[in-house]
Each structure stands twice: as structure tokens, then as C-alpha cells.
Amino acid sequence: MKDFCQSLDFLGVDIIPGGLTPEAQPLDKVINKVFKGYFRDFYDEYVLNAPITEKGNPKPPSRQLLATWVVKAWEKIPEQLVRKAWTACGYQTEEQLCCKTLGQMVVWDEDAIIKNLAEICGDDAVTHYRSEENDDEMGFFDFLGGENDAEAEEEEDEEEEEEE
């Protein structure tokens, strides 16, 4: 694959050293934390009214409801933020790419990211971005309470049997 890519005149291959994922990938640098914050808002709202299991925990949301939250959370991420996230990582802007000019690589610092985030998405997005709860070290669904699907389905089956 490497040889094939290098054989293409229009494609340049760069090796990105380890540890740069949070700096070189737009989703990791800007968007994921905001997205997770919006998703968490939906979950927090659900928990307030969720049915309680026999163990006293909120009943886990269905997969369909989780998928709905993913769609709704993503819809709250403006296209302009996705475009600017690339620039935040130092990639050329669309204008630079279209004009085939070689722009200077400028990596945004934390203040620049927050300023642009506030302009594009507002204060809620800035709050989600700053929240340590939305850092990438946490698994995406870890905050849902620790019940895995098998436990949740088993508990649902037990509740259905009791109702019959």
C-alpha cells in the first residue's frame, strides 16, 4: 500500500509520530468533547425521568434512544465548526487548498479554539469543551452507569416475566 501511494504524483505521504493524535485530528482536538457534552445532556435529562430497576438504578436507555441522541447531538455541531476544526489542527483552509497556495501552518492554541467555538456554537459548546468529563480518556458510554447490555437485557427479561 505504501509503495502504491508513493507512486501517485499527486499524493504526498507523511508519517505522523505517535502521541500527535489529539493535535493532528480535528475530531479529537475540538469536536468530540463538544459532541460528548451534548450527548451527556440528553442522558442527564433521561435519567431524571427514567424508570428505576429493582436494584434502584435508572433503567438503561434503549439502543434506539441512544442512536437518536447520537443523531441529535451531531446535529448540534455546526458545519462551520467542523471546517474550522481542521484549521485548528494546522491544516490549510479550503481557500488555500482551492487556490493551490502554500500557506504557513498555524496550529491554534487553546484560547483560539475557545474563541472560535464561542463564536460558532455559543457558551454551551465552550462549557462542554472545557469539561473534563468529556475528555477522550473516558469510553464514550462509560458514564451510562456501568451496566452492560447483557445485564440490562437480563434485567428486562426478569421484569417482563414478573409482569406476566
BALUM-63523 format. One record per atom (N, C-alpha, C, O): residue number from 1; residue in one letter; atom name; x, y, z. Coordinates in Angstrom, 1 decimal, always signed. Layout:
# residues N
NUM	A	CA	X	Y	Z
...
END
This chain:
# residues 164
1	M	N	+0.8	-1.2	+0.0
1	M	CA	+0.0	+0.0	+0.0
1	M	C	+0.9	+1.3	+0.0
1	M	O	+0.6	+2.2	-0.7
2	K	N	+1.9	+1.2	+0.8
2	K	CA	+2.8	+2.4	+0.9
2	K	C	+3.4	+2.7	-0.5
2	K	O	+3.5	+3.8	-0.9
3	D	N	+3.9	+1.6	-1.2
3	D	CA	+4.5	+1.8	-2.5
3	D	C	+3.5	+2.4	-3.5
3	D	O	+3.9	+3.2	-4.3
4	F	N	+2.3	+1.9	-3.4
4	F	CA	+1.3	+2.4	-4.3
4	F	C	+1.0	+3.9	-4.1
4	F	O	+1.0	+4.6	-5.0
5	C	N	+0.9	+4.2	-2.8
5	C	CA	+0.6	+5.6	-2.5
5	C	C	+1.8	+6.5	-3.0
5	C	O	+1.6	+7.6	-3.5
6	Q	N	+3.0	+6.1	-2.7
6	Q	CA	+4.1	+6.9	-3.1
6	Q	C	+4.3	+6.9	-4.7
6	Q	O	+4.9	+7.9	-5.2
7	S	N	+3.7	+6.0	-5.4
7	S	CA	+3.8	+6.1	-6.8
7	S	C	+2.8	+7.1	-7.5
7	S	O	+3.0	+7.4	-8.6
8	L	N	+1.9	+7.6	-6.7
8	L	CA	+1.0	+8.6	-7.2
8	L	C	+1.6	+10.0	-7.0
8	L	O	+2.0	+10.4	-5.9
9	D	N	+1.7	+10.7	-8.1
9	D	CA	+2.4	+12.1	-8.1
9	D	C	+1.6	+13.1	-7.3
9	D	O	+2.2	+13.9	-6.6
10	F	N	+0.3	+13.0	-7.3
10	F	CA	-0.5	+14.0	-6.6
10	F	C	-0.7	+13.7	-5.1
10	F	O	-1.3	+14.5	-4.4
11	L	N	-0.1	+12.6	-4.6
11	L	CA	-0.4	+12.3	-3.2
11	L	C	+1.0	+12.3	-2.4
11	L	O	+1.9	+11.6	-2.8
12	G	N	+1.0	+13.0	-1.4
12	G	CA	+2.2	+13.0	-0.5
12	G	C	+1.9	+12.2	+0.7
12	G	O	+0.9	+12.3	+1.3
13	V	N	+2.9	+11.4	+1.1
13	V	CA	+2.7	+10.5	+2.3
13	V	C	+3.6	+11.1	+3.4
13	V	O	+4.8	+11.2	+3.3
14	D	N	+3.0	+11.3	+4.5
14	D	CA	+3.7	+11.8	+5.7
14	D	C	+3.4	+10.8	+6.8
14	D	O	+2.3	+10.3	+7.0
15	I	N	+4.5	+10.5	+7.6
15	I	CA	+4.3	+9.6	+8.8
15	I	C	+4.1	+10.6	+10.0
15	I	O	+4.9	+11.4	+10.2
16	I	N	+3.0	+10.3	+10.7
16	I	CA	+2.7	+11.1	+11.9
16	I	C	+3.2	+10.4	+13.1
16	I	O	+2.8	+9.3	+13.3
17	P	N	+4.1	+11.0	+13.8
17	P	CA	+4.7	+10.3	+15.0
17	P	C	+3.6	+10.0	+16.1
17	P	O	+2.6	+10.7	+16.1
18	G	N	+3.8	+9.0	+16.9
18	G	CA	+2.9	+8.7	+18.0
18	G	C	+2.7	+9.9	+18.9
18	G	O	+3.6	+10.7	+19.1
19	G	N	+1.6	+9.9	+19.5
19	G	CA	+1.3	+11.0	+20.5
19	G	C	+0.7	+12.3	+19.9
19	G	O	+0.3	+13.2	+20.7
20	L	N	+0.6	+12.3	+18.6
20	L	CA	+0.1	+13.5	+18.0
20	L	C	-1.4	+13.5	+17.7
20	L	O	-2.0	+14.4	+17.1
21	T	N	-2.1	+12.3	+17.9
21	T	CA	-3.5	+12.2	+17.6
21	T	C	-4.3	+13.3	+18.2
21	T	O	-5.1	+13.9	+17.4
22	P	N	-4.2	+13.7	+19.4
22	P	CA	-5.0	+14.8	+19.9
22	P	C	-4.7	+16.2	+19.2
22	P	O	-5.5	+17.1	+19.3
23	E	N	-3.5	+16.3	+18.6
23	E	CA	-3.2	+17.6	+18.0
23	E	C	-3.5	+17.6	+16.5
23	E	O	-3.7	+18.7	+15.9
24	A	N	-3.4	+16.4	+15.9
24	A	CA	-3.5	+16.4	+14.4
24	A	C	-4.8	+16.0	+13.8
24	A	O	-5.1	+16.0	+12.6
25	Q	N	-5.7	+15.5	+14.7
25	Q	CA	-7.0	+15.1	+14.2
25	Q	C	-8.1	+16.0	+14.7
25	Q	O	-8.3	+16.1	+15.9
26	P	N	-8.9	+16.6	+13.8
26	P	CA	-9.9	+17.6	+14.2
26	P	C	-10.9	+17.1	+15.1
26	P	O	-11.4	+17.8	+16.0
27	L	N	-11.4	+15.9	+14.9
27	L	CA	-12.4	+15.4	+15.9
27	L	C	-11.8	+15.3	+17.3
27	L	O	-12.5	+15.7	+18.2
28	D	N	-10.6	+14.8	+17.4
28	D	CA	-10.0	+14.7	+18.8
28	D	C	-9.7	+16.1	+19.4
28	D	O	-9.8	+16.2	+20.6
29	K	N	-9.3	+17.0	+18.6
29	K	CA	-8.9	+18.3	+19.1
29	K	C	-10.0	+19.2	+19.5
29	K	O	-9.9	+19.9	+20.5
30	V	N	-11.1	+19.2	+18.8
30	V	CA	-12.2	+20.1	+19.0
30	V	C	-13.6	+19.5	+19.2
30	V	O	-14.2	+19.7	+20.2
31	I	N	-14.0	+18.7	+18.2
31	I	CA	-15.4	+18.3	+18.1
31	I	C	-15.8	+17.2	+19.1
31	I	O	-17.0	+17.4	+19.6
32	N	N	-15.1	+16.2	+19.4
32	N	CA	-15.5	+15.1	+20.2
32	N	C	-16.0	+15.6	+21.6
32	N	O	-17.0	+15.1	+22.1
33	K	N	-15.2	+16.5	+22.2
33	K	CA	-15.6	+16.9	+23.6
33	K	C	-17.0	+17.6	+23.6
33	K	O	-17.8	+17.4	+24.5
34	V	N	-17.2	+18.5	+22.6
34	V	CA	-18.5	+19.2	+22.5
34	V	C	-19.6	+18.2	+22.2
34	V	O	-20.7	+18.3	+22.8
35	F	N	-19.4	+17.3	+21.2
35	F	CA	-20.3	+16.2	+20.9
35	F	C	-20.7	+15.4	+22.1
35	F	O	-21.9	+15.2	+22.4
36	K	N	-19.7	+15.0	+22.9
36	K	CA	-20.0	+14.2	+24.1
36	K	C	-20.8	+15.0	+25.1
36	K	O	-21.6	+14.4	+25.8
37	G	N	-20.5	+16.2	+25.2
37	G	CA	-21.2	+17.1	+26.2
37	G	C	-22.7	+17.2	+25.8
37	G	O	-23.6	+17.1	+26.6
38	Y	N	-23.0	+17.4	+24.5
38	Y	CA	-24.4	+17.4	+24.0
38	Y	C	-25.1	+16.0	+24.3
38	Y	O	-26.2	+16.0	+24.7
39	F	N	-24.3	+15.0	+24.0
39	F	CA	-24.9	+13.6	+24.3
39	F	C	-25.2	+13.4	+25.7
39	F	O	-26.2	+12.9	+26.1
40	R	N	-24.2	+13.8	+26.6
40	R	CA	-24.4	+13.7	+28.0
40	R	C	-25.7	+14.5	+28.5
40	R	O	-26.4	+14.1	+29.4
41	D	N	-25.9	+15.7	+27.9
41	D	CA	-27.1	+16.4	+28.2
41	D	C	-28.4	+15.6	+28.0
41	D	O	-29.3	+15.6	+28.8
42	F	N	-28.4	+14.9	+26.9
42	F	CA	-29.6	+14.1	+26.6
42	F	C	-29.7	+12.9	+27.6
42	F	O	-30.8	+12.6	+28.1
43	Y	N	-28.6	+12.3	+28.0
43	Y	CA	-28.6	+11.3	+29.0
43	Y	C	-29.0	+11.8	+30.4
43	Y	O	-29.9	+11.2	+31.0
44	D	N	-28.5	+12.9	+30.8
44	D	CA	-28.9	+13.5	+32.1
44	D	C	-30.3	+13.8	+32.1
44	D	O	-31.0	+13.6	+33.2
45	E	N	-30.9	+14.3	+31.0
45	E	CA	-32.3	+14.6	+31.0
45	E	C	-33.1	+13.3	+31.1
45	E	O	-34.2	+13.2	+31.8
46	Y	N	-32.7	+12.2	+30.5
46	Y	CA	-33.3	+10.9	+30.5
46	Y	C	-33.3	+10.4	+31.9
46	Y	O	-34.4	+9.9	+32.4
47	V	N	-32.2	+10.5	+32.6
47	V	CA	-32.0	+9.9	+33.9
47	V	C	-33.0	+10.5	+34.9
47	V	O	-33.5	+9.8	+35.9
48	L	N	-33.3	+11.7	+34.8
48	L	CA	-34.2	+12.4	+35.7
48	L	C	-35.6	+11.8	+35.7
48	L	O	-36.3	+11.8	+36.7
49	N	N	-36.0	+11.2	+34.6
49	N	CA	-37.4	+10.6	+34.5
49	N	C	-37.4	+9.1	+34.1
49	N	O	-38.4	+8.5	+33.8
50	A	N	-36.2	+8.5	+34.2
50	A	CA	-36.1	+7.1	+33.7
50	A	C	-36.8	+6.2	+34.8
50	A	O	-36.7	+6.4	+36.0
51	P	N	-37.4	+5.1	+34.3
51	P	CA	-37.9	+4.1	+35.2
51	P	C	-36.7	+3.5	+36.0
51	P	O	-35.6	+3.4	+35.6
52	I	N	-37.0	+3.1	+37.3
52	I	CA	-36.0	+2.6	+38.2
52	I	C	-36.1	+1.1	+38.2
52	I	O	-37.2	+0.5	+38.3
53	T	N	-34.9	+0.4	+38.2
53	T	CA	-34.9	-1.1	+38.3
53	T	C	-35.0	-1.5	+39.7
53	T	O	-35.0	-0.7	+40.6
54	E	N	-35.1	-2.8	+39.9
54	E	CA	-35.3	-3.3	+41.3
54	E	C	-34.0	-3.0	+42.1
54	E	O	-34.1	-2.9	+43.3
55	K	N	-32.9	-2.9	+41.5
55	K	CA	-31.6	-2.5	+42.2
55	K	C	-31.5	-1.1	+42.5
55	K	O	-30.6	-0.6	+43.2
56	G	N	-32.5	-0.3	+42.0
56	G	CA	-32.5	+1.2	+42.3
56	G	C	-31.8	+2.0	+41.3
56	G	O	-31.6	+3.2	+41.6
57	N	N	-31.4	+1.4	+40.2
57	N	CA	-30.7	+2.2	+39.2
57	N	C	-31.6	+2.6	+38.1
57	N	O	-32.7	+1.9	+37.9
58	P	N	-31.3	+3.7	+37.4
58	P	CA	-32.2	+4.0	+36.3
58	P	C	-32.1	+2.9	+35.2
58	P	O	-31.0	+2.4	+34.9
59	K	N	-33.2	+2.6	+34.6
59	K	CA	-33.2	+1.6	+33.5
59	K	C	-32.4	+2.1	+32.4
59	K	O	-32.6	+3.3	+32.0
60	P	N	-31.5	+1.3	+31.8
60	P	CA	-30.6	+1.8	+30.7
60	P	C	-31.5	+2.2	+29.5
60	P	O	-32.5	+1.6	+29.2
61	P	N	-31.1	+3.3	+28.8
61	P	CA	-31.9	+3.7	+27.6
61	P	C	-31.7	+2.6	+26.5
61	P	O	-30.7	+1.9	+26.4
62	S	N	-32.7	+2.5	+25.7
62	S	CA	-32.7	+1.5	+24.6
62	S	C	-31.6	+1.9	+23.5
62	S	O	-31.2	+3.1	+23.5
63	R	N	-31.2	+1.0	+22.7
63	R	CA	-30.2	+1.3	+21.7
63	R	C	-30.8	+2.3	+20.7
63	R	O	-30.1	+3.2	+20.2
64	Q	N	-32.1	+2.2	+20.4
64	Q	CA	-32.8	+3.1	+19.5
64	Q	C	-32.7	+4.6	+20.1
64	Q	O	-32.4	+5.5	+19.4
65	L	N	-33.0	+4.7	+21.4
65	L	CA	-32.9	+6.0	+22.0
65	L	C	-31.5	+6.5	+22.0
65	L	O	-31.2	+7.7	+21.7
66	L	N	-30.5	+5.7	+22.3
66	L	CA	-29.1	+6.1	+22.2
66	L	C	-28.7	+6.6	+20.8
66	L	O	-28.1	+7.6	+20.6
67	A	N	-29.2	+5.9	+19.8
67	A	CA	-28.9	+6.3	+18.4
67	A	C	-29.6	+7.6	+18.1
67	A	O	-29.0	+8.4	+17.4
68	T	N	-30.8	+7.8	+18.6
68	T	CA	-31.4	+9.1	+18.4
68	T	C	-30.6	+10.2	+19.1
68	T	O	-30.5	+11.3	+18.5
69	W	N	-30.1	+10.0	+20.2
69	W	CA	-29.2	+11.0	+20.9
69	W	C	-28.0	+11.3	+20.1
69	W	O	-27.6	+12.5	+20.0
70	V	N	-27.4	+10.3	+19.5
70	V	CA	-26.2	+10.5	+18.7
70	V	C	-26.5	+11.4	+17.5
70	V	O	-25.8	+12.4	+17.2
71	V	N	-27.7	+11.2	+16.9
71	V	CA	-28.1	+12.0	+15.7
71	V	C	-28.3	+13.4	+16.2
71	V	O	-27.9	+14.4	+15.6
72	K	N	-29.1	+13.6	+17.3
72	K	CA	-29.4	+14.9	+17.8
72	K	C	-28.2	+15.7	+18.2
72	K	O	-28.0	+16.9	+18.0
73	A	N	-27.3	+15.0	+18.9
73	A	CA	-26.0	+15.6	+19.3
73	A	C	-25.2	+16.1	+18.1
73	A	O	-24.6	+17.2	+18.1
74	W	N	-25.1	+15.2	+17.1
74	W	CA	-24.3	+15.6	+15.9
74	W	C	-25.0	+16.7	+15.2
74	W	O	-24.3	+17.6	+14.7
75	E	N	-26.3	+16.8	+15.2
75	E	CA	-27.0	+17.9	+14.5
75	E	C	-26.7	+19.2	+15.2
75	E	O	-26.8	+20.3	+14.5
76	K	N	-26.3	+19.2	+16.4
76	K	CA	-25.9	+20.4	+17.2
76	K	C	-24.5	+21.0	+16.8
76	K	O	-24.2	+22.1	+17.2
77	I	N	-23.8	+20.1	+16.1
77	I	CA	-22.4	+20.5	+15.7
77	I	C	-22.5	+21.2	+14.4
77	I	O	-22.8	+20.6	+13.4
78	P	N	-22.3	+22.5	+14.3
78	P	CA	-22.4	+23.2	+13.0
78	P	C	-21.3	+22.9	+12.0
78	P	O	-20.2	+22.5	+12.4
79	E	N	-21.7	+22.9	+10.8
79	E	CA	-20.7	+22.6	+9.7
79	E	C	-19.5	+23.5	+9.8
79	E	O	-18.4	+23.1	+9.5
80	Q	N	-19.8	+24.7	+10.1
80	Q	CA	-18.7	+25.7	+10.2
80	Q	C	-17.6	+25.3	+11.3
80	Q	O	-16.4	+25.5	+11.1
81	L	N	-18.1	+24.7	+12.4
81	L	CA	-17.2	+24.2	+13.4
81	L	C	-16.3	+23.1	+12.9
81	L	O	-15.1	+23.0	+13.1
82	V	N	-16.9	+22.2	+12.1
82	V	CA	-16.2	+21.1	+11.5
82	V	C	-15.1	+21.6	+10.6
82	V	O	-14.0	+21.1	+10.6
83	R	N	-15.5	+22.6	+9.8
83	R	CA	-14.5	+23.2	+8.9
83	R	C	-13.3	+23.8	+9.6
83	R	O	-12.2	+23.7	+9.3
84	K	N	-13.7	+24.6	+10.7
84	K	CA	-12.7	+25.3	+11.4
84	K	C	-11.8	+24.4	+12.2
84	K	O	-10.6	+24.7	+12.5
85	A	N	-12.3	+23.2	+12.6
85	A	CA	-11.6	+22.2	+13.4
85	A	C	-10.3	+21.8	+12.6
85	A	O	-9.3	+21.6	+13.2
86	W	N	-10.4	+21.7	+11.3
86	W	CA	-9.2	+21.3	+10.5
86	W	C	-8.2	+22.4	+10.6
86	W	O	-7.0	+22.1	+10.8
87	T	N	-8.6	+23.7	+10.6
87	T	CA	-7.6	+24.8	+10.7
87	T	C	-7.0	+24.8	+12.1
87	T	O	-5.8	+25.1	+12.2
88	A	N	-7.8	+24.4	+13.1
88	A	CA	-7.3	+24.4	+14.4
88	A	C	-6.1	+23.4	+14.6
88	A	O	-5.3	+23.6	+15.4
89	C	N	-6.1	+22.4	+13.7
89	C	CA	-5.1	+21.4	+13.8
89	C	C	-3.9	+21.8	+12.9
89	C	O	-2.9	+21.1	+12.8
90	G	N	-4.0	+22.9	+12.2
90	G	CA	-2.9	+23.4	+11.4
90	G	C	-3.0	+23.0	+9.9
90	G	O	-2.1	+23.3	+9.2
91	Y	N	-4.1	+22.5	+9.5
91	Y	CA	-4.3	+22.1	+8.1
91	Y	C	-4.6	+23.4	+7.3
91	Y	O	-5.1	+24.4	+7.9
92	Q	N	-4.4	+23.4	+6.0
92	Q	CA	-4.7	+24.5	+5.2
92	Q	C	-6.2	+24.7	+5.1
92	Q	O	-7.0	+23.8	+5.2
93	T	N	-6.6	+26.0	+4.9
93	T	CA	-8.1	+26.3	+4.8
93	T	C	-8.5	+25.8	+3.4
93	T	O	-7.7	+25.5	+2.5
94	E	N	-9.8	+25.8	+3.2
94	E	CA	-10.4	+25.4	+1.9
94	E	C	-9.9	+26.4	+0.8
94	E	O	-9.6	+26.0	-0.3
95	E	N	-9.8	+27.7	+1.2
95	E	CA	-9.4	+28.7	+0.2
95	E	C	-7.9	+28.4	-0.2
95	E	O	-7.6	+28.5	-1.4
96	Q	N	-7.1	+28.1	+0.8
96	Q	CA	-5.7	+27.8	+0.4
96	Q	C	-5.6	+26.5	-0.5
96	Q	O	-4.8	+26.5	-1.4
97	L	N	-6.4	+25.5	-0.2
97	L	CA	-6.4	+24.3	-1.0
97	L	C	-6.9	+24.6	-2.4
97	L	O	-6.3	+24.1	-3.3
98	C	N	-8.0	+25.3	-2.5
98	C	CA	-8.6	+25.6	-3.8
98	C	C	-7.6	+26.4	-4.7
98	C	O	-7.6	+26.2	-5.9
99	C	N	-6.9	+27.3	-4.1
99	C	CA	-6.0	+28.2	-4.8
99	C	C	-4.7	+27.6	-5.0
99	C	O	-3.8	+28.2	-5.7
100	K	N	-4.4	+26.5	-4.4
100	K	CA	-3.2	+25.7	-4.5
100	K	C	-2.0	+26.6	-4.1
100	K	O	-0.9	+26.5	-4.6
101	T	N	-2.2	+27.4	-3.0
101	T	CA	-1.1	+28.2	-2.5
101	T	C	-0.6	+27.4	-1.3
101	T	O	-1.3	+26.6	-0.7
102	L	N	+0.6	+27.7	-1.0
102	L	CA	+1.2	+27.0	+0.2
102	L	C	+1.1	+28.0	+1.4
102	L	O	+2.0	+28.9	+1.5
103	G	N	+0.2	+27.8	+2.2
103	G	CA	+0.0	+28.6	+3.4
103	G	C	+0.9	+28.1	+4.5
103	G	O	+1.4	+27.0	+4.5
104	Q	N	+1.2	+29.0	+5.4
104	Q	CA	+2.0	+28.7	+6.6
104	Q	C	+1.1	+27.9	+7.6
104	Q	O	+0.0	+28.3	+7.8
105	M	N	+1.7	+26.8	+8.1
105	M	CA	+0.9	+26.0	+9.1
105	M	C	+0.8	+26.8	+10.4
105	M	O	+1.8	+27.1	+11.0
106	V	N	-0.4	+27.0	+10.9
106	V	CA	-0.6	+27.7	+12.1
106	V	C	-1.5	+26.8	+13.0
106	V	O	-2.7	+26.5	+12.6
107	V	N	-1.0	+26.3	+14.1
107	V	CA	-1.8	+25.5	+15.0
107	V	C	-2.4	+26.4	+16.0
107	V	O	-1.7	+27.2	+16.7
108	W	N	-3.7	+26.3	+16.2
108	W	CA	-4.4	+27.1	+17.2
108	W	C	-4.0	+26.7	+18.6
108	W	O	-3.9	+25.5	+18.9
109	D	N	-3.9	+27.7	+19.5
109	D	CA	-3.7	+27.4	+20.9
109	D	C	-5.1	+27.2	+21.5
109	D	O	-6.1	+27.4	+20.9
110	E	N	-5.2	+26.9	+22.8
110	E	CA	-6.4	+26.7	+23.5
110	E	C	-7.3	+27.9	+23.4
110	E	O	-8.6	+27.8	+23.2
111	D	N	-6.8	+29.1	+23.6
111	D	CA	-7.6	+30.3	+23.6
111	D	C	-8.2	+30.5	+22.2
111	D	O	-9.4	+30.9	+22.2
112	A	N	-7.5	+30.2	+21.1
112	A	CA	-8.1	+30.4	+19.8
112	A	C	-9.2	+29.4	+19.6
112	A	O	-10.2	+29.8	+18.9
113	I	N	-9.0	+28.2	+20.0
113	I	CA	-10.1	+27.2	+19.9
113	I	C	-11.4	+27.7	+20.6
113	I	O	-12.4	+27.6	+20.1
114	I	N	-11.2	+28.1	+21.9
114	I	CA	-12.4	+28.5	+22.7
114	I	C	-13.0	+29.7	+22.0
114	I	O	-14.3	+29.8	+22.0
115	K	N	-12.2	+30.7	+21.5
115	K	CA	-12.8	+31.9	+20.9
115	K	C	-13.7	+31.5	+19.7
115	K	O	-14.8	+31.9	+19.6
116	N	N	-13.1	+30.6	+18.8
116	N	CA	-13.9	+30.2	+17.6
116	N	C	-15.1	+29.4	+18.0
116	N	O	-16.1	+29.5	+17.4
117	L	N	-14.9	+28.5	+19.0
117	L	CA	-16.0	+27.7	+19.5
117	L	C	-17.2	+28.5	+20.0
117	L	O	-18.3	+28.3	+19.7
118	A	N	-16.9	+29.6	+20.8
118	A	CA	-17.9	+30.5	+21.3
118	A	C	-18.6	+31.2	+20.1
118	A	O	-19.8	+31.4	+20.2
119	E	N	-17.8	+31.7	+19.2
119	E	CA	-18.4	+32.4	+18.0
119	E	C	-19.3	+31.5	+17.2
119	E	O	-20.4	+32.0	+16.8
120	I	N	-19.0	+30.3	+17.0
120	I	CA	-19.7	+29.4	+16.1
120	I	C	-20.9	+28.7	+16.8
120	I	O	-22.0	+28.7	+16.3
121	C	N	-20.6	+28.2	+18.1
121	C	CA	-21.6	+27.4	+18.7
121	C	C	-22.2	+28.0	+20.0
121	C	O	-23.3	+27.6	+20.4
122	G	N	-21.6	+28.9	+20.6
122	G	CA	-22.1	+29.5	+21.8
122	G	C	-21.4	+29.0	+23.1
122	G	O	-20.6	+28.1	+23.0
123	D	N	-21.9	+29.5	+24.2
123	D	CA	-21.3	+29.2	+25.5
123	D	C	-21.5	+27.7	+25.9
123	D	O	-20.6	+27.2	+26.6
124	D	N	-22.6	+27.1	+25.6
124	D	CA	-22.8	+25.7	+25.9
124	D	C	-21.7	+24.8	+25.4
124	D	O	-21.1	+23.9	+26.1
125	A	N	-21.3	+25.0	+24.1
125	A	CA	-20.3	+24.3	+23.5
125	A	C	-18.9	+24.5	+24.2
125	A	O	-18.1	+23.6	+24.4
126	V	N	-18.7	+25.7	+24.6
126	V	CA	-17.4	+26.0	+25.3
126	V	C	-17.4	+25.3	+26.6
126	V	O	-16.4	+24.7	+27.0
127	T	N	-18.5	+25.3	+27.3
127	T	CA	-18.6	+24.5	+28.6
127	T	C	-18.3	+23.1	+28.4
127	T	O	-17.6	+22.5	+29.1
128	H	N	-18.9	+22.5	+27.3
128	H	CA	-18.7	+21.0	+27.1
128	H	C	-17.2	+20.8	+26.7
128	H	O	-16.7	+19.8	+27.1
129	Y	N	-16.6	+21.7	+25.9
129	Y	CA	-15.2	+21.6	+25.5
129	Y	C	-14.3	+21.6	+26.7
129	Y	O	-13.4	+20.8	+26.8
130	R	N	-14.6	+22.5	+27.7
130	R	CA	-13.8	+22.6	+28.9
130	R	C	-14.0	+21.5	+29.9
130	R	O	-13.1	+21.3	+30.8
131	S	N	-15.1	+20.8	+29.8
131	S	CA	-15.4	+19.8	+30.8
131	S	C	-14.5	+18.6	+30.8
131	S	O	-14.3	+18.0	+29.7
132	E	N	-13.9	+18.3	+31.9
132	E	CA	-13.0	+17.1	+32.0
132	E	C	-13.8	+15.8	+31.8
132	E	O	-13.3	+14.8	+31.4
133	E	N	-15.1	+15.8	+32.0
133	E	CA	-16.0	+14.6	+31.9
133	E	C	-16.0	+14.2	+30.4
133	E	O	-16.3	+13.0	+30.1
134	N	N	-15.7	+15.1	+29.5
134	N	CA	-15.8	+14.8	+28.1
134	N	C	-14.4	+14.5	+27.4
134	N	O	-14.3	+14.4	+26.2
135	D	N	-13.4	+14.4	+28.3
135	D	CA	-12.1	+14.1	+27.7
135	D	C	-12.1	+12.7	+27.1
135	D	O	-12.9	+11.8	+27.5
136	D	N	-11.2	+12.4	+26.2
136	D	CA	-11.2	+11.2	+25.4
136	D	C	-10.7	+10.0	+26.2
136	D	O	-10.9	+8.9	+25.7
137	E	N	-10.2	+10.2	+27.4
137	E	CA	-9.7	+9.0	+28.2
137	E	C	-10.9	+8.2	+28.6
137	E	O	-10.7	+7.0	+28.8
138	M	N	-12.1	+8.8	+28.7
138	M	CA	-13.3	+8.0	+29.1
138	M	C	-13.9	+7.4	+27.9
138	M	O	-13.9	+8.0	+26.8
139	G	N	-14.3	+6.1	+28.1
139	G	CA	-15.0	+5.5	+27.0
139	G	C	-16.3	+6.2	+26.7
139	G	O	-16.9	+6.8	+27.6
140	F	N	-16.8	+6.2	+25.5
140	F	CA	-17.9	+7.0	+25.1
140	F	C	-19.1	+6.8	+25.9
140	F	O	-19.8	+7.8	+26.3
141	F	N	-19.5	+5.6	+26.3
141	F	CA	-20.7	+5.3	+27.0
141	F	C	-20.4	+4.9	+28.5
141	F	O	-21.3	+4.5	+29.2
142	D	N	-19.2	+5.1	+29.0
142	D	CA	-18.8	+4.8	+30.3
142	D	C	-19.7	+5.5	+31.4
142	D	O	-20.0	+4.9	+32.4
143	F	N	-20.2	+6.7	+31.1
143	F	CA	-20.9	+7.4	+32.1
143	F	C	-22.4	+6.9	+32.2
143	F	O	-23.1	+7.4	+33.0
144	L	N	-22.8	+6.0	+31.4
144	L	CA	-24.2	+5.5	+31.4
144	L	C	-24.4	+4.6	+32.6
144	L	O	-25.6	+4.2	+32.8
145	G	N	-23.5	+4.3	+33.4
145	G	CA	-23.7	+3.7	+34.7
145	G	C	-23.1	+2.3	+34.9
145	G	O	-23.2	+1.7	+35.9
146	G	N	-22.4	+1.8	+33.9
146	G	CA	-21.6	+0.6	+34.1
146	G	C	-22.4	-0.7	+33.8
146	G	O	-21.8	-1.8	+33.7
147	E	N	-23.7	-0.6	+33.6
147	E	CA	-24.4	-1.8	+33.3
147	E	C	-24.1	-2.2	+31.8
147	E	O	-24.3	-1.3	+30.9
148	N	N	-23.8	-3.4	+31.6
148	N	CA	-23.5	-3.8	+30.2
148	N	C	-24.8	-4.3	+29.5
148	N	O	-25.8	-4.5	+30.2
149	D	N	-24.8	-4.5	+28.2
149	D	CA	-26.0	-4.9	+27.5
149	D	C	-26.6	-6.2	+28.0
149	D	O	-27.8	-6.3	+28.1
150	A	N	-25.7	-7.1	+28.3
150	A	CA	-26.2	-8.4	+28.8
150	A	C	-27.0	-8.3	+30.1
150	A	O	-28.1	-8.9	+30.3
151	E	N	-26.4	-7.5	+31.0
151	E	CA	-27.1	-7.3	+32.3
151	E	C	-28.4	-6.6	+32.1
151	E	O	-29.4	-7.0	+32.8
152	A	N	-28.4	-5.6	+31.3
152	A	CA	-29.6	-4.8	+31.1
152	A	C	-30.7	-5.7	+30.4
152	A	O	-31.9	-5.6	+30.8
153	E	N	-30.3	-6.5	+29.4
153	E	CA	-31.3	-7.4	+28.8
153	E	C	-31.8	-8.4	+29.8
153	E	O	-33.0	-8.7	+29.7
154	E	N	-31.0	-9.0	+30.6
154	E	CA	-31.4	-10.0	+31.6
154	E	C	-32.4	-9.3	+32.6
154	E	O	-33.4	-10.0	+32.9
155	E	N	-32.1	-8.1	+33.0
155	E	CA	-33.0	-7.4	+33.9
155	E	C	-34.3	-7.1	+33.3
155	E	O	-35.4	-7.3	+33.9
156	E	N	-34.3	-6.8	+32.0
156	E	CA	-35.6	-6.5	+31.2
156	E	C	-36.4	-7.8	+31.1
156	E	O	-37.6	-7.8	+31.3
157	D	N	-35.7	-8.9	+30.9
157	D	CA	-36.4	-10.2	+30.8
157	D	C	-37.1	-10.6	+32.1
157	D	O	-38.2	-11.1	+32.2
158	E	N	-36.3	-10.4	+33.2
158	E	CA	-36.9	-10.6	+34.5
158	E	C	-38.1	-9.8	+34.8
158	E	O	-39.1	-10.3	+35.4
159	E	N	-38.0	-8.5	+34.5
159	E	CA	-39.2	-7.6	+34.7
159	E	C	-40.4	-8.0	+33.9
159	E	O	-41.5	-8.0	+34.4
160	E	N	-40.1	-8.5	+32.6
160	E	CA	-41.2	-8.9	+31.8
160	E	C	-41.9	-10.2	+32.3
160	E	O	-43.1	-10.3	+32.3
161	E	N	-41.0	-11.1	+32.8
161	E	CA	-41.6	-12.3	+33.4
161	E	C	-42.4	-12.0	+34.7
161	E	O	-43.5	-12.7	+34.9
162	E	N	-42.0	-11.1	+35.5
162	E	CA	-42.8	-10.7	+36.7
162	E	C	-44.1	-10.1	+36.3
162	E	O	-45.1	-10.3	+37.0
163	E	N	-44.2	-9.3	+35.2
163	E	CA	-45.4	-8.7	+34.8
163	E	C	-46.4	-9.7	+34.3
163	E	O	-47.6	-9.5	+34.4
164	E	N	-45.9	-10.9	+33.7
164	E	CA	-46.8	-11.9	+33.2
164	E	C	-47.4	-12.7	+34.4
164	E	O	-48.1	-13.6	+34.2
END
